[in-house]
Amino acid sequence: MLRGFDAIALHGRPNSILRSFTPKHLSLPLPNLISKRHPPTSSSSSSSSHVSYILLAYRRLEQSAELRRAPALTMRSPHRPCFLALPVLLLLLLIGAVLSASAAASSGKALGGWTPIKDVNDPHVLEIAQFAVSEHNKQANSGLALDKVVKGETQVVSGANYRLVLSASDGSGASARYEAVVWEKPWEKFRQLTSFKKLVNS
């Protein structure tokens, strides 16, 4: 391309050719290659100055093009979406769920499962049993009296269910076993007798 410019006859229109070749944003001062006092000449010095100026303009054009490309390259790298974040989060949630389930299973308190009561003489268990007998007496208009708690189980729900096997005696002194289920929500101070029935062959 530069050899072609070297071959161009620059006599008569060197400034116009250079202005059409040089971009406006380069702001290169164009030398007054042709002066009214110095008409065009075909000497070797004039041709060398023309070619040198064209080479300088060409280099400035290349530098300007590189500067325009540089921001485009740097803008591609930042703010890339991290596609690894979602799988890692799901993995952590899965691990947490497995650990919670295993902990609940090991303690015997899985949601919906019945867990044996180790100490049936615990004051809270005895309080639940007394509540069951009192509520049954109100509903059935009977006079049962609690003797003891034989065994019991608890179930984790919205609160807790207590399924107790009770020994209770009536007004005549006859003792029998009953199964009572009480639903309790301690934070609401709520208790409800769900069922109360006499066990056969008790």
C-alpha positions as a Markdown table, in Angstrom:
| # | Residue | x | y | z |
|---|---|---|---|---|
| 1 | Met | 0.0 | 0.0 | 0.0 |
| 2 | Leu | 2.8 | 2.4 | 0.9 |
| 3 | Arg | 4.7 | 1.6 | -2.3 |
| 4 | Gly | 1.6 | 2.6 | -4.2 |
| 5 | Phe | 1.7 | 6.0 | -2.5 |
| 6 | Asp | 5.3 | 6.3 | -3.4 |
| 7 | Ala | 4.4 | 5.7 | -7.0 |
| 8 | Ile | 1.7 | 8.4 | -7.0 |
| 9 | Ala | 2.6 | 11.6 | -8.7 |
| 10 | Leu | 2.2 | 13.9 | -5.8 |
| 11 | His | 2.9 | 17.1 | -7.8 |
| 12 | Gly | 0.0 | 19.4 | -7.8 |
| 13 | Arg | -2.2 | 17.7 | -5.1 |
| 14 | Pro | -0.1 | 16.5 | -2.2 |
| 15 | Asn | -2.1 | 18.2 | 0.6 |
| 16 | Ser | -5.5 | 17.1 | -0.7 |
| 17 | Ile | -4.2 | 13.5 | -0.9 |
| 18 | Leu | -2.9 | 13.5 | 2.6 |
| 19 | Arg | -6.1 | 15.0 | 4.0 |
| 20 | Ser | -8.2 | 12.3 | 2.4 |
| 21 | Phe | -5.8 | 9.7 | 3.8 |
| 22 | Thr | -5.4 | 11.1 | 7.3 |
| 23 | Pro | -8.4 | 10.6 | 9.7 |
| 24 | Lys | -9.8 | 13.7 | 11.4 |
| 25 | His | -9.3 | 12.3 | 14.9 |
| 26 | Leu | -5.5 | 12.1 | 14.4 |
| 27 | Ser | -5.3 | 15.9 | 14.4 |
| 28 | Leu | -2.0 | 15.8 | 12.5 |
| 29 | Pro | -0.9 | 19.2 | 11.2 |
| 30 | Leu | -0.4 | 19.0 | 7.5 |
| 31 | Pro | 2.6 | 20.8 | 6.4 |
| 32 | Asn | 2.2 | 23.2 | 3.7 |
| 33 | Leu | 4.0 | 21.0 | 1.2 |
| 34 | Ile | 3.1 | 23.3 | -1.7 |
| 35 | Ser | 3.6 | 27.0 | -1.3 |
| 36 | Lys | 2.7 | 29.7 | -3.6 |
| 37 | Arg | 6.3 | 30.9 | -3.4 |
| 38 | His | 7.7 | 27.4 | -4.0 |
| 39 | Pro | 5.9 | 25.6 | -6.8 |
| 40 | Pro | 5.9 | 21.8 | -7.0 |
| 41 | Thr | 9.1 | 20.2 | -7.9 |
| 42 | Ser | 10.0 | 16.7 | -8.9 |
| 43 | Ser | 13.2 | 16.6 | -6.9 |
| 44 | Ser | 14.1 | 13.6 | -4.7 |
| 45 | Ser | 13.9 | 15.7 | -1.5 |
| 46 | Ser | 10.3 | 16.6 | -2.1 |
| 47 | Ser | 9.3 | 13.0 | -2.8 |
| 48 | Ser | 11.1 | 11.8 | 0.4 |
| 49 | Ser | 9.2 | 14.3 | 2.5 |
| 50 | His | 5.9 | 13.3 | 1.1 |
| 51 | Val | 6.6 | 9.6 | 1.7 |
| 52 | Ser | 7.8 | 10.2 | 5.2 |
| 53 | Tyr | 4.7 | 12.1 | 6.1 |
| 54 | Ile | 2.5 | 9.3 | 4.7 |
| 55 | Leu | 4.5 | 6.8 | 6.8 |
| 56 | Leu | 3.9 | 8.9 | 9.9 |
| 57 | Ala | 0.2 | 9.2 | 9.2 |
| 58 | Tyr | -0.1 | 5.4 | 8.6 |
| 59 | Arg | 1.6 | 4.7 | 12.0 |
| 60 | Arg | -0.7 | 7.1 | 13.8 |
| 61 | Leu | -3.6 | 5.4 | 12.1 |
| 62 | Glu | -2.5 | 2.0 | 13.3 |
| 63 | Gln | -2.0 | 3.2 | 16.9 |
| 64 | Ser | -5.5 | 4.8 | 16.9 |
| 65 | Ala | -7.0 | 1.5 | 15.7 |
| 66 | Glu | -5.2 | -0.4 | 18.5 |
| 67 | Leu | -6.5 | 2.1 | 21.1 |
| 68 | Arg | -10.1 | 1.6 | 19.9 |
| 69 | Arg | -9.8 | -2.2 | 20.1 |
| 70 | Ala | -8.3 | -2.2 | 23.6 |
| 71 | Pro | -11.5 | -1.2 | 25.6 |
| 72 | Ala | -13.5 | -3.8 | 23.7 |
| 73 | Leu | -11.2 | -6.6 | 24.8 |
| 74 | Thr | -11.2 | -5.4 | 28.5 |
| 75 | Met | -14.9 | -5.2 | 28.7 |
| 76 | Arg | -15.5 | -8.8 | 27.9 |
| 77 | Ser | -13.8 | -10.2 | 31.1 |
| 78 | Pro | -15.5 | -8.5 | 34.1 |
| 79 | His | -18.9 | -9.5 | 35.5 |
| 80 | Arg | -18.9 | -13.0 | 34.2 |
| 81 | Pro | -21.7 | -15.1 | 35.6 |
| 82 | Cys | -20.5 | -17.8 | 38.1 |
| 83 | Phe | -22.2 | -20.9 | 37.0 |
| 84 | Leu | -20.5 | -22.9 | 39.7 |
| 85 | Ala | -22.3 | -21.1 | 42.5 |
| 86 | Leu | -25.7 | -22.9 | 42.0 |
| 87 | Pro | -24.4 | -26.5 | 42.0 |
| 88 | Val | -22.3 | -25.7 | 45.1 |
| 89 | Leu | -25.3 | -24.2 | 46.9 |
| 90 | Leu | -27.5 | -27.2 | 46.0 |
| 91 | Leu | -24.8 | -29.6 | 47.3 |
| 92 | Leu | -24.6 | -27.7 | 50.6 |
| 93 | Leu | -28.4 | -27.8 | 51.0 |
| 94 | Leu | -28.4 | -31.6 | 50.3 |
| 95 | Ile | -25.6 | -32.2 | 52.8 |
| 96 | Gly | -27.5 | -30.2 | 55.4 |
| 97 | Ala | -30.7 | -32.1 | 54.8 |
| 98 | Val | -29.0 | -35.5 | 55.1 |
| 99 | Leu | -27.2 | -34.5 | 58.3 |
| 100 | Ser | -30.5 | -33.2 | 59.8 |
| 101 | Ala | -32.3 | -36.4 | 58.9 |
| 102 | Ser | -29.6 | -38.6 | 60.3 |
| 103 | Ala | -29.4 | -36.6 | 63.6 |
| 104 | Ala | -33.2 | -36.8 | 64.0 |
| 105 | Ala | -33.1 | -40.6 | 63.3 |
| 106 | Ser | -30.3 | -41.2 | 65.7 |
| 107 | Ser | -32.1 | -39.4 | 68.5 |
| 108 | Gly | -35.3 | -41.3 | 67.8 |
| 109 | Lys | -37.3 | -38.1 | 67.2 |
| 110 | Ala | -38.0 | -38.2 | 63.5 |
| 111 | Leu | -41.0 | -36.2 | 62.5 |
| 112 | Gly | -44.1 | -38.4 | 62.6 |
| 113 | Gly | -42.5 | -41.3 | 64.4 |
| 114 | Trp | -43.3 | -42.5 | 67.9 |
| 115 | Thr | -40.5 | -42.4 | 70.5 |
| 116 | Pro | -40.8 | -44.4 | 73.7 |
| 117 | Ile | -40.8 | -42.3 | 76.9 |
| 118 | Lys | -37.8 | -43.4 | 79.0 |
| 119 | Asp | -39.0 | -42.0 | 82.4 |
| 120 | Val | -42.7 | -42.4 | 82.8 |
| 121 | Asn | -42.5 | -40.8 | 86.3 |
| 122 | Asp | -41.2 | -37.5 | 84.8 |
| 123 | Pro | -43.3 | -34.7 | 86.4 |
| 124 | His | -44.4 | -33.4 | 83.0 |
| 125 | Val | -45.5 | -36.9 | 81.8 |
| 126 | Leu | -47.5 | -37.3 | 85.0 |
| 127 | Glu | -49.1 | -33.9 | 84.5 |
| 128 | Ile | -50.2 | -34.9 | 81.0 |
| 129 | Ala | -51.6 | -38.1 | 82.4 |
| 130 | Gln | -53.6 | -36.3 | 85.1 |
| 131 | Phe | -54.9 | -33.9 | 82.4 |
| 132 | Ala | -56.1 | -36.8 | 80.3 |
| 133 | Val | -58.0 | -38.4 | 83.2 |
| 134 | Ser | -59.6 | -35.1 | 84.3 |
| 135 | Glu | -60.7 | -34.3 | 80.7 |
| 136 | His | -62.2 | -37.8 | 80.3 |
| 137 | Asn | -64.1 | -37.4 | 83.6 |
| 138 | Lys | -65.6 | -34.1 | 82.3 |
| 139 | Gln | -66.6 | -35.6 | 79.0 |
| 140 | Ala | -67.9 | -39.0 | 80.2 |
| 141 | Asn | -69.1 | -37.8 | 83.6 |
| 142 | Ser | -67.1 | -40.5 | 85.4 |
| 143 | Gly | -64.9 | -40.5 | 88.5 |
| 144 | Leu | -61.7 | -42.2 | 87.5 |
| 145 | Ala | -58.6 | -41.5 | 89.5 |
| 146 | Leu | -55.0 | -41.8 | 88.2 |
| 147 | Asp | -52.9 | -44.6 | 89.7 |
| 148 | Lys | -49.8 | -44.5 | 87.6 |
| 149 | Val | -48.4 | -44.2 | 84.1 |
| 150 | Val | -47.5 | -47.7 | 82.8 |
| 151 | Lys | -45.7 | -46.7 | 79.6 |
| 152 | Gly | -45.9 | -44.0 | 77.0 |
| 153 | Glu | -44.7 | -42.6 | 73.7 |
| 154 | Thr | -44.3 | -39.2 | 72.2 |
| 155 | Gln | -44.7 | -38.0 | 68.6 |
| 156 | Val | -43.3 | -34.8 | 67.1 |
| 157 | Val | -46.0 | -32.8 | 65.2 |
| 158 | Ser | -47.0 | -29.2 | 65.4 |
| 159 | Gly | -46.2 | -29.5 | 69.1 |
| 160 | Ala | -46.2 | -33.0 | 70.5 |
| 161 | Asn | -48.6 | -36.0 | 70.9 |
| 162 | Tyr | -48.4 | -38.1 | 74.1 |
| 163 | Arg | -49.8 | -41.6 | 73.9 |
| 164 | Leu | -49.9 | -43.0 | 77.4 |
| 165 | Val | -51.1 | -46.2 | 78.9 |
| 166 | Leu | -52.6 | -45.4 | 82.3 |
| 167 | Ser | -53.7 | -47.3 | 85.3 |
| 168 | Ala | -56.8 | -45.7 | 86.8 |
| 169 | Ser | -59.4 | -46.8 | 89.3 |
| 170 | Asp | -63.1 | -46.0 | 89.4 |
| 171 | Gly | -65.2 | -45.1 | 92.4 |
| 172 | Ser | -65.6 | -48.7 | 93.5 |
| 173 | Gly | -61.8 | -49.1 | 93.7 |
| 174 | Ala | -61.6 | -51.3 | 90.6 |
| 175 | Ser | -58.5 | -50.6 | 88.6 |
| 176 | Ala | -58.1 | -50.9 | 84.8 |
| 177 | Arg | -55.8 | -49.7 | 82.1 |
| 178 | Tyr | -56.6 | -47.0 | 79.6 |
| 179 | Glu | -54.9 | -45.5 | 76.6 |
| 180 | Ala | -55.0 | -41.7 | 76.4 |
| 181 | Val | -53.6 | -39.5 | 73.6 |
| 182 | Val | -53.0 | -35.8 | 74.4 |
| 183 | Trp | -51.9 | -33.1 | 71.9 |
| 184 | Glu | -49.8 | -30.3 | 73.5 |
| 185 | Lys | -48.4 | -27.1 | 72.2 |
| 186 | Pro | -46.4 | -25.7 | 75.2 |
| 187 | Trp | -45.6 | -22.3 | 73.6 |
| 188 | Glu | -49.4 | -21.7 | 73.4 |
| 189 | Lys | -50.2 | -23.3 | 76.7 |
| 190 | Phe | -52.5 | -25.6 | 74.6 |
| 191 | Arg | -53.6 | -29.1 | 75.5 |
| 192 | Gln | -56.3 | -31.3 | 74.0 |
| 193 | Leu | -57.5 | -34.8 | 74.8 |
| 194 | Thr | -57.6 | -36.6 | 71.4 |
| 195 | Ser | -58.7 | -40.0 | 72.5 |
| 196 | Phe | -59.3 | -42.0 | 75.7 |
| 197 | Lys | -60.2 | -45.6 | 75.7 |
| 198 | Lys | -60.2 | -48.6 | 78.0 |
| 199 | Leu | -57.8 | -51.4 | 77.0 |
| 200 | Val | -59.2 | -54.9 | 76.6 |
| 201 | Asn | -57.7 | -57.6 | 78.9 |
| 202 | Ser | -56.2 | -54.9 | 81.0 |
